[in-house]
């Protein structure tokens, strides 16, 4: 198994592993340790669960070398419905097997909203693109571009900035892969959330692509991507309002959203499940995280003493059903008003892995890959963005902040949708432009991207037409998913019986 392959069953407790071993009748299970149970179940899963990872890797390589292949997006009717079912079962194999409550919540959300379905099915989306655009310039892509993956977050100095904010799927790939997913994301969101018709959806997607093109042109001319940063003092008017809405004192944020009435630890509710008895385990993880940090711990984090820990439930869309913890770090005042919260989120294999055209760029495993992407795509970003091995798997880390926020898409006007799409396109261009500054691209990438987009009008039209077709296909996939989900299709995974 390669480092990028999913390490099935990571994050499960011994009780959960034992229950799965009993269900699968694994012999000798009663005397096995947690590690032994996981090894036995992984062996069982390798034999029993259906996987098409290698088949799609071969398909991507064939398509990238201009061999004539049929991509799954050409499937129709029942064949397409079965492909959707098989892909989603495979993508959620571990979570379905664990029976995690958040997994059902993810499927419920996907059934209720076509935009949530889009956000939660990146593997399905990228299998439709296997090996595509192999001749295009390669960058470190974000991997999951859509309107909700841009927002306000802290930089290295704990100052709010606006930028791309989700690196879970980051991967070296043709720059067009981010543009295509982003254009589809804006079309789906503009229709589902904004209530816009197809023609306006296309115009919004077009503004996103043109914003990207303008951003690349600017960085090609002045080379200022390493110094560029969108803060409240230099932000466009639309984003200034977002910065202002995100303002909140740390003391109020902690008291209102996280801490108990005494400020001594996390409250207990449907979203926060205190794990106070495990503080020593998490202190060890935090100590190892700090030891691997490239930057110094800021004074506001004091001695990085773990004050409390909780499991965070029900957060995210694509990551629902994966382990996520909040670690409360005591602040200098030690009174619950200036504490820090470090999030540890279980890392997973990128949806792009094995599907992008072959390239010379090696990818780190799981949490390291995500941390590396953040370091490249977010100039002077959150100093706590990193990775650490914990519970036998890889977790990415980042700081939660009072001002971490994203755009309320419900409040965007008709003009607001187009303006926001343009700003996000420019922000994505900034992330891509950093691929040759801090990333592994060793040549000036902006002129190559510029040339690949000539003539611009045709390039934009190509991306928008792709997005229109993909949006239509996605709505059909969503309908098929809803029908299958109602019939209980996602309580089991596909298995090989011979």
C-alpha positions as a printed NumPy array, in Angstrom:
array([[  0.   ,   0.   ,   0.   ],
       [  1.485,   3.367,  -1.001],
       [  1.639,   6.297,   1.397],
       [ -1.213,   7.991,  -0.462],
       [ -3.539,   5.014,  -0.202],
       [ -6.253,   5.253,   2.475],
       [ -5.138,   3.545,   5.69 ],
       [ -8.523,   1.9  ,   6.234],
       [ -9.959,   2.021,   9.761],
       [ -7.594,   4.719,  11.012],
       [ -9.165,   6.775,  13.76 ],
       [-11.494,   4.01 ,  15.002],
       [-11.416,   3.133,  18.705],
       [-10.575,  -0.397,  19.855],
       [-14.259,  -0.957,  20.653],
       [-15.237,   0.042,  17.119],
       [-12.508,  -2.154,  15.638],
       [-13.612,  -5.101,  17.756],
       [-17.239,  -4.657,  16.703],
       [-16.209,  -4.702,  13.029],
       [-14.009,  -7.756,  13.639],
       [-16.948,  -9.536,  15.239],
       [-19.224,  -8.631,  12.33 ],
       [-16.664,  -9.998,   9.856],
       [-15.961, -13.054,  12.057],
       [-12.218, -12.374,  12.329],
       [-10.729, -15.302,  14.244],
       [ -8.746, -14.626,  17.445],
       [-10.192, -11.132,  17.755],
       [-10.801, -11.241,  21.524],
       [ -7.079, -11.388,  22.296],
       [ -5.939,  -8.786,  19.745],
       [ -4.607,  -5.336,  20.553],
       [ -5.956,  -2.263,  18.747],
       [ -3.094,  -2.389,  16.236],
       [ -3.601,  -6.106,  15.638],
       [ -7.333,  -5.64 ,  15.12 ],
       [ -6.662,  -2.893,  12.583],
       [ -4.126,  -5.047,  10.728],
       [ -6.533,  -7.978,  10.62 ],
       [ -9.391,  -5.805,   9.376],
       [ -7.204,  -4.146,   6.743],
       [ -6.291,  -7.59 ,   5.443],
       [ -9.945,  -8.548,   5.401],
       [-10.852,  -5.306,   3.646],
       [ -8.144,  -5.773,   1.035],
       [ -9.615,  -9.19 ,   0.18 ],
       [-13.28 ,  -8.31 ,   0.37 ],
       [-13.879,  -4.7  ,  -0.598],
       [-14.15 ,  -3.724,  -4.225],
       [-11.684,  -1.018,  -5.275],
       [-11.124,   0.595,  -8.665],
       [ -8.164,   2.771,  -7.686],
       [ -5.644,   0.972,  -9.894],
       [ -8.06 ,   0.711, -12.826],
       [ -8.559,   4.476, -12.745],
       [ -4.826,   5.079, -12.394],
       [ -4.301,   3.1  , -15.611],
       [ -7.183,   4.972, -17.276],
       [ -5.656,   8.326, -16.305],
       [ -2.256,   7.347, -17.686],
       [ -3.805,   6.188, -20.968],
       [ -5.86 ,   9.369, -21.347],
       [ -2.856,  11.558, -20.529],
       [ -0.869,   9.997, -23.384],
       [ -3.66 ,  10.702, -25.895],
       [ -4.846,   7.138, -26.127],
       [ -8.494,   6.872, -27.048],
       [-10.358,   6.004, -23.848],
       [-13.927,   6.443, -22.654],
       [-14.177,   8.424, -19.448],
       [-17.043,   7.577, -17.064],
       [-18.73 ,  10.917, -17.781],
       [-19.822,   9.328, -21.1  ],
       [-21.938,   6.786, -19.201],
       [-25.697,   7.293, -19.189],
       [-28.78 ,   5.796, -17.616],
       [-28.387,   2.792, -15.364],
       [-24.662,   2.442, -16.135],
       [-24.017,   5.956, -14.817],
       [-26.171,   5.323, -11.748],
       [-24.144,   2.197, -10.908],
       [-20.884,   4.113, -11.414],
       [-22.045,   6.832,  -8.996],
       [-23.038,   4.219,  -6.416],
       [-19.78 ,   2.256,  -6.716],
       [-17.617,   5.372,  -6.534],
       [-19.355,   6.79 ,  -3.465],
       [-19.331,   3.453,  -1.672],
       [-15.63 ,   3.077,  -2.38 ],
       [-14.878,   6.639,  -1.31 ],
       [-16.694,   6.143,   2.006],
       [-15.711,   2.522,   2.6  ],
       [-14.043,   3.063,   5.978],
       [-16.72 ,   5.43 ,   7.236],
       [-19.562,   3.109,   6.183],
       [-17.803,   0.148,   7.819],
       [-17.369,   2.093,  11.065],
       [-21.01 ,   3.166,  11.075],
       [-19.96 ,   6.6  ,  12.309],
       [-22.914,   8.879,  13.037],
       [-21.42 ,  11.763,  11.065],
       [-21.299,   9.533,   7.975],
       [-25.094,   9.281,   7.964],
       [-25.225,  13.042,   8.555],
       [-23.038,  13.572,   5.484],
       [-25.287,  11.413,   3.292],
       [-28.372,  13.197,   4.661],
       [-26.841,  16.58 ,   3.797],
       [-25.894,  15.378,   0.316],
       [-29.427,  14.141,  -0.283],
       [-30.925,  17.467,   0.85 ],
       [-28.711,  19.745,  -1.25 ],
       [-27.167,  19.432,  -4.698],
       [-24.437,  21.872,  -3.59 ],
       [-23.614,  19.66 ,  -0.581],
       [-23.591,  16.681,  -2.952],
       [-21.076,  18.501,  -5.153],
       [-18.894,  19.356,  -2.148],
       [-18.969,  15.8  ,  -0.831],
       [-18.191,  13.951,  -4.08 ],
       [-14.812,  15.219,  -5.268],
       [-13.667,  11.695,  -6.183],
       [-16.69 ,  11.24 ,  -8.455],
       [-15.955,  14.601, -10.086],
       [-12.294,  13.863, -10.725],
       [-12.825,  10.34 , -12.008],
       [-14.752,  12.022, -14.805],
       [-11.561,  13.978, -15.597],
       [ -9.007,  11.141, -15.334],
       [ -5.822,  12.06 , -17.242],
       [ -7.357,  15.195, -18.755],
       [ -5.376,  18.271, -19.852],
       [ -2.014,  16.492, -19.66 ],
       [ -0.439,  19.113, -21.937],
       [ -1.399,  22.024, -19.675],
       [  1.014,  23.689, -17.178],
       [  1.175,  21.925, -13.824],
       [  0.728,  23.842, -10.548],
       [ -0.019,  22.97 ,  -6.957],
       [ -3.8  ,  22.946,  -7.236],
       [ -6.182,  23.537,  -4.348],
       [ -8.141,  20.49 ,  -5.523],
       [-11.558,  21.52 ,  -4.192],
       [-12.4  ,  24.976,  -5.47 ],
       [-15.898,  26.329,  -4.807],
       [-17.396,  29.538,  -3.326],
       [-17.299,  28.262,   0.276],
       [-13.572,  27.428,   0.203],
       [-12.425,  31.038,   0.269],
       [-12.592,  33.139,   3.402],
       [-11.061,  34.988,   6.322],
       [ -8.374,  33.243,   8.377],
       [ -5.309,  34.155,  10.473],
       [ -1.873,  34.749,   9.003],
       [  1.406,  34.104,  10.812],
       [  0.928,  37.296,  12.868],
       [ -2.67 ,  36.359,  13.773],
       [ -3.926,  39.107,  11.444],
       [ -7.083,  38.328,   9.395],
       [ -6.509,  37.781,   5.659],
       [ -8.745,  36.652,   2.761],
       [ -7.504,  33.676,   0.744],
       [ -8.153,  30.058,  -0.222],
       [ -8.874,  28.176,   3.001],
       [ -9.201,  24.415,   2.453],
       [ -6.189,  22.352,   1.393],
       [ -7.488,  18.813,   2.031],
       [ -7.439,  17.844,  -1.668],
       [ -4.348,  19.829,  -2.725],
       [ -2.292,  18.094,  -5.414],
       [  0.07 ,  18.905,  -8.277],
       [ -2.112,  18.89 , -11.409],
       [ -2.906,  20.934, -14.534],
       [ -4.065,  24.419, -13.49 ],
       [ -7.281,  23.864, -15.458],
       [ -8.461,  21.232, -12.96 ],
       [ -9.005,  23.921, -10.306],
       [-10.679,  26.224, -12.83 ],
       [-13.075,  23.508, -13.998],
       [-14.124,  22.486, -10.494],
       [-14.366,  26.126,  -9.444],
       [-16.564,  27.049, -12.406],
       [-18.873,  24.113, -11.664],
       [-18.934,  25.062,  -7.979],
       [-19.995,  28.62 ,  -8.767],
       [-22.68 ,  27.448, -11.198],
       [-24.139,  24.935,  -8.729],
       [-24.036,  27.378,  -5.808],
       [-25.478,  30.241,  -7.877],
       [-28.375,  28.019,  -8.897],
       [-29.044,  26.217,  -5.62 ],
       [-28.313,  29.048,  -3.181],
       [-28.696,  32.165,  -5.312],
       [-31.701,  30.957,  -7.308],
       [-30.147,  32.058, -10.607],
       [-31.048,  30.516, -13.95 ],
       [-28.635,  28.791, -16.299],
       [-27.694,  31.906, -18.28 ],
       [-26.724,  33.887, -15.179],
       [-24.924,  30.869, -13.74 ],
       [-22.768,  30.838, -16.878],
       [-22.008,  34.546, -16.512],
       [-20.975,  34.066, -12.882],
       [-18.695,  31.16 , -13.845],
       [-17.249,  33.3  , -16.642],
       [-16.395,  36.078, -14.157],
       [-14.599,  33.531, -11.995],
       [-12.415,  32.386, -14.908],
       [-11.782,  35.946, -16.111],
       [-10.837,  36.958, -12.568],
       [ -8.292,  34.158, -12.565],
       [ -6.898,  35.221, -15.947],
       [ -6.571,  38.832, -14.762],
       [ -4.836,  37.703, -11.582],
       [ -2.3  ,  35.585, -13.467],
       [ -1.623,  38.479, -15.838],
       [ -0.958,  40.799, -12.911],
       [  1.474,  38.422, -11.207],
       [  3.228,  37.749, -14.529],
       [  3.828,  41.491, -14.932],
       [  4.927,  42.511, -11.426],
       [  5.977,  39.23 ,  -9.79 ],
       [  4.523,  40.411,  -6.501],
       [  2.79 ,  37.211,  -5.436],
       [  5.108,  36.592,  -2.478],
       [  4.402,  40.032,  -0.969],
       [  0.711,  40.101,  -1.877],
       [ -1.825,  39.687,   0.918],
       [ -5.495,  40.737,   1.149],
       [ -6.091,  42.407,   4.535],
       [ -8.862,  44.7  ,   5.73 ],
       [ -6.714,  47.772,   4.939],
       [ -6.287,  46.879,   1.237],
       [ -9.326,  44.695,   0.539],
       [-11.989,  45.483,  -2.105],
       [-15.169,  46.979,  -0.684],
       [-17.086,  43.678,  -0.818],
       [-14.455,  41.957,   1.302],
       [-14.133,  44.839,   3.781],
       [-17.685,  44.078,   4.899],
       [-16.744,  40.402,   5.312],
       [-13.727,  41.393,   7.438],
       [-15.936,  43.604,   9.604],
       [-18.57 ,  40.891,  10.042],
       [-15.857,  38.467,  11.129],
       [-14.608,  40.713,  13.946],
       [-15.188,  39.259,  17.42 ],
       [-13.189,  39.376,  20.618],
       [-11.471,  36.122,  21.598],
       [-13.03 ,  36.2  ,  25.078],
       [-16.587,  36.479,  23.676],
       [-15.904,  33.85 ,  21.015],
       [-14.623,  31.347,  23.542],
       [-17.442,  32.005,  26.022],
       [-20.227,  32.021,  23.422],
       [-19.165,  29.055,  21.306],
       [-16.875,  26.687,  23.206],
       [-16.157,  26.948,  26.931],
       [-18.155,  25.902,  29.979],
       [-19.56 ,  28.54 ,  32.322],
       [-16.354,  28.612,  34.385],
       [-13.993,  28.889,  31.419],
       [-12.117,  25.803,  32.584],
       [-12.752,  23.552,  29.602],
       [-15.067,  22.665,  26.741],
       [-18.812,  22.561,  27.277],
       [-20.725,  19.391,  26.393],
       [-23.349,  19.612,  23.646],
       [-24.307,  18.013,  20.334],
       [-21.224,  19.42 ,  18.618],
       [-18.6  ,  19.247,  21.379],
       [-17.89 ,  16.002,  23.24 ],
       [-15.309,  16.607,  26.018],
       [-12.423,  14.124,  26.241],
       [-10.78 ,  15.6  ,  29.334],
       [ -9.421,  12.241,  30.507],
       [ -7.246,  12.061,  27.362],
       [ -5.348,  15.311,  27.91 ],
       [ -2.026,  13.511,  28.377],
       [ -2.376,  11.776,  24.981],
       [ -3.099,  15.056,  23.253],
       [ -0.34 ,  16.88 ,  25.146],
       [  2.1  ,  14.374,  23.645],
       [  0.655,  14.967,  20.173],
       [  0.874,  18.757,  20.594],
       [  4.473,  18.493,  21.846],
       [  5.381,  16.487,  18.743],
       [  3.545,  18.98 ,  16.539],
       [  5.512,  21.87 ,  18.053],
       [  8.8  ,  19.998,  17.641],
       [  8.14 ,  19.729,  13.913],
       [  7.06 ,  23.364,  13.409],
       [  9.256,  25.547,  11.213],
       [  8.155,  28.714,  13.037],
       [  8.481,  29.554,  16.71 ],
       [  5.461,  29.252,  18.99 ],
       [  4.068,  32.787,  19.466],
       [  3.986,  34.264,  23.007],
       [  0.176,  34.18 ,  23.055],
       [  0.379,  30.372,  23.096],
       [  2.39 ,  30.438,  26.343],
       [  3.831,  26.973,  27.054],
       [  1.44 ,  25.108,  24.726],
       [ -0.199,  23.493,  27.756],
       [ -3.221,  21.389,  26.87 ],
       [ -6.063,  22.593,  29.069],
       [ -8.843,  20.417,  27.633],
       [ -9.807,  18.333,  24.588],
       [-13.067,  17.572,  22.796],
       [-14.263,  15.671,  19.762],
       [-15.884,  18.028,  17.251],
       [-18.984,  16.548,  15.653],
       [-20.967,  17.534,  12.564],
       [-18.467,  19.923,  10.974],
       [-17.578,  20.139,   7.309],
       [-19.116,  18.365,   4.331],
       [-16.556,  16.17 ,   2.58 ],
       [-14.858,  15.322,   5.9  ],
       [-17.956,  14.314,   7.852],
       [-17.398,  10.912,   9.425],
       [-13.643,  11.469,   9.858],
       [-12.107,  12.099,  13.291],
       [-11.802,  15.754,  14.304],
       [-10.606,  17.103,  17.661],
       [-10.32 ,  20.54 ,  19.247],
       [ -7.407,  21.01 ,  21.663],
       [ -7.703,  23.91 ,  24.119],
       [ -4.33 ,  25.571,  24.782],
       [ -4.125,  27.763,  27.881],
       [ -3.401,  31.425,  27.174],
       [ -1.103,  33.743,  29.178],
       [ -3.905,  35.033,  31.433],
       [ -4.977,  31.48 ,  32.409],
       [ -8.553,  32.671,  32.963],
       [-10.331,  31.306,  29.884],
       [-10.379,  34.631,  28.028],
       [ -7.316,  34.264,  25.798],
       [ -7.031,  30.506,  25.241],
       [ -6.21 ,  29.075,  21.806],
       [ -7.972,  26.225,  20.014],
       [ -5.873,  23.934,  17.818],
       [ -7.887,  21.717,  15.493],
       [ -6.651,  18.237,  14.623],
       [ -8.484,  16.81 ,  11.611],
       [ -7.922,  13.315,  10.243],
       [ -6.165,  13.593,   6.888],
       [ -7.187,  11.493,   3.919],
       [ -5.997,  10.628,   0.462],
       [ -6.519,  13.423,  -2.068],
       [ -9.354,  12.795,  -4.506],
       [ -6.923,  13.711,  -7.311],
       [ -4.38 ,  11.006,  -6.439],
       [ -3.983,   8.495,  -9.247],
       [ -6.191,  10.545, -11.587],
       [ -3.986,  13.472, -12.6  ],
       [ -1.679,  13.142, -15.617],
       [  1.692,  11.656, -14.571],
       [  4.205,  14.305, -13.48 ],
       [  7.611,  14.562, -11.837],
       [  6.191,  15.952,  -8.608],
       [  6.127,  13.558,  -5.681],
       [  3.427,  13.936,  -3.088],
       [  3.859,  13.629,   0.635],
       [  1.547,  11.431,   2.659],
       [ -1.756,  12.619,   4.036],
       [ -1.267,  15.348,   6.681],
       [  2.208,  16.292,   5.43 ],
       [  0.792,  16.85 ,   1.93 ],
       [ -1.906,  19.182,   3.304],
       [  0.506,  21.118,   5.506],
       [  2.912,  21.513,   2.561],
       [  0.096,  22.89 ,   0.398],
       [ -0.875,  25.45 ,   3.028],
       [  2.736,  26.579,   3.337],
       [  2.889,  27.11 ,  -0.435],
       [ -0.521,  28.592,  -1.162],
       [ -0.939,  30.841,   1.864],
       [  1.885,  33.338,   2.239],
       [  2.87 ,  33.756,   5.891],
       [ -0.107,  31.636,   6.914],
       [ -1.238,  30.167,  10.231],
       [  1.871,  29.041,  12.151],
       [ -0.056,  26.096,  13.614],
       [ -0.842,  24.625,  10.212],
       [  1.034,  21.325,  10.202],
       [  0.652,  17.593,  10.636],
       [  1.156,  14.998,  13.338],
       [  0.694,  11.245,  13.609],
       [ -1.888,  10.357,  16.249],
       [ -3.977,   7.25 ,  16.959],
       [ -2.067,   5.42 ,  14.259],
       [ -3.015,   7.841,  11.499],
       [ -2.1  ,  11.24 ,  10.09 ],
       [ -3.825,  14.428,  11.266],
       [ -3.504,  17.944,   9.915],
       [ -3.495,  20.841,  12.383],
       [ -4.556,  24.458,  12.295],
       [ -5.718,  27.166,  14.659],
       [ -9.36 ,  28.041,  15.013],
       [ -9.749,  31.815,  15.27 ],
       [-12.522,  34.239,  16.264],
       [-12.377,  35.872,  12.856],
       [-12.273,  32.692,  10.731],
       [-15.275,  33.208,   8.462],
       [-16.467,  32.889,   4.873],
       [-18.937,  34.679,   2.637],
       [-22.647,  34.247,   3.363],
       [-23.716,  33.229,  -0.138],
       [-27.4  ,  33.726,   0.721],
       [-26.806,  37.467,   1.027],
       [-25.13 ,  38.016,  -2.339],
       [-26.971,  40.19 ,  -4.845],
       [-26.984,  39.475,  -8.579],
       [-24.019,  41.785,  -9.039],
       [-22.513,  40.478,  -5.811],
       [-22.312,  36.925,  -7.155],
       [-20.297,  38.056, -10.18 ],
       [-18.033,  40.314,  -8.151],
       [-17.373,  37.607,  -5.564],
       [-16.641,  35.054,  -8.298],
       [-14.089,  37.436,  -9.816],
       [-12.383,  37.996,  -6.442],
       [-12.186,  34.25 ,  -5.828],
       [-10.695,  33.763,  -9.294],
       [ -8.001,  36.311,  -8.46 ],
       [ -7.364,  34.613,  -5.107],
       [ -6.942,  31.249,  -6.851],
       [ -4.499,  32.846,  -9.31 ],
       [ -2.447,  34.043,  -6.339],
       [ -2.334,  30.494,  -4.91 ],
       [ -1.242,  29.052,  -8.265],
       [  1.357,  31.777,  -8.801],
       [  3.076,  30.714,  -5.584],
       [  3.759,  27.24 ,  -7.033],
       [  7.073,  28.485,  -8.415],
       [  7.947,  30.676,  -5.432],
       [  7.639,  28.251,  -2.507],
       [  6.349,  25.118,  -4.232],
       [  8.23 ,  22.554,  -6.289],
       [  7.767,  24.146,  -9.716],
       [ 11.241,  25.279, -10.75 ],
       [ 10.361,  27.541, -13.665],
       [  8.373,  30.756, -14.039],
       [  4.838,  29.367, -14.267],
       [  2.741,  32.502, -14.899],
       [  3.87 ,  33.086, -18.524],
       [  3.152,  29.433, -19.325],
       [ -0.366,  29.704, -17.881],
       [ -0.911,  32.945, -19.805],
       [  0.116,  31.289, -23.069],
       [ -2.087,  28.254, -22.354],
       [ -5.096,  30.588, -22.04 ],
       [ -4.605,  32.26 , -25.459],
       [ -6.975,  33.25 , -26.991],
       [ -8.599,  34.141, -23.664],
       [-12.151,  34.354, -25.002],
       [-11.947,  30.811, -26.369],
       [-10.328,  29.487, -23.192],
       [-13.019,  31.031, -21.004],
       [-15.725,  29.652, -23.286],
       [-14.193,  26.157, -23.089],
       [-14.186,  26.193, -19.269],
       [-17.734,  27.53 , -19.014],
       [-19.07 ,  24.991, -21.523],
       [-17.346,  22.21 , -19.58 ],
       [-18.959,  23.554, -16.4  ],
       [-22.406,  23.668, -17.992],
       [-22.192,  20.043, -19.088],
       [-20.736,  18.946, -15.747],
       [-23.491,  20.782, -13.863],
       [-26.195,  19.01 , -15.849],
       [-24.479,  15.669, -15.23 ],
       [-24.105,  16.445, -11.522],
       [-27.816,  17.115, -11.12 ],
       [-28.555,  13.749, -12.712],
       [-25.998,  12.086, -10.416],
       [-27.651,  13.733,  -7.424],
       [-31.058,  12.4  ,  -8.42 ],
       [-29.592,   8.893,  -8.827],
       [-27.867,   9.17 ,  -5.45 ],
       [-31.1  ,  10.248,  -3.742],
       [-32.98 ,   7.297,  -5.237],
       [-30.26 ,   4.852,  -4.179],
       [-29.966,   6.402,  -0.717],
       [-33.685,   5.971,  -0.121],
       [-33.241,   2.278,  -0.96 ],
       [-30.449,   1.82 ,   1.608],
       [-27.567,   1.714,  -0.861],
       [-25.072,   3.391,   1.476],
       [-25.242,   1.096,   4.474],
       [-22.964,  -1.433,   2.761],
       [-19.864,  -1.373,   0.573],
       [-19.267,  -3.294,  -2.646],
       [-17.453,  -6.599,  -2.092],
       [-15.66 ,  -9.038,  -4.359],
       [-17.062, -12.556,  -3.984],
       [-14.867, -14.335,  -6.52 ]])
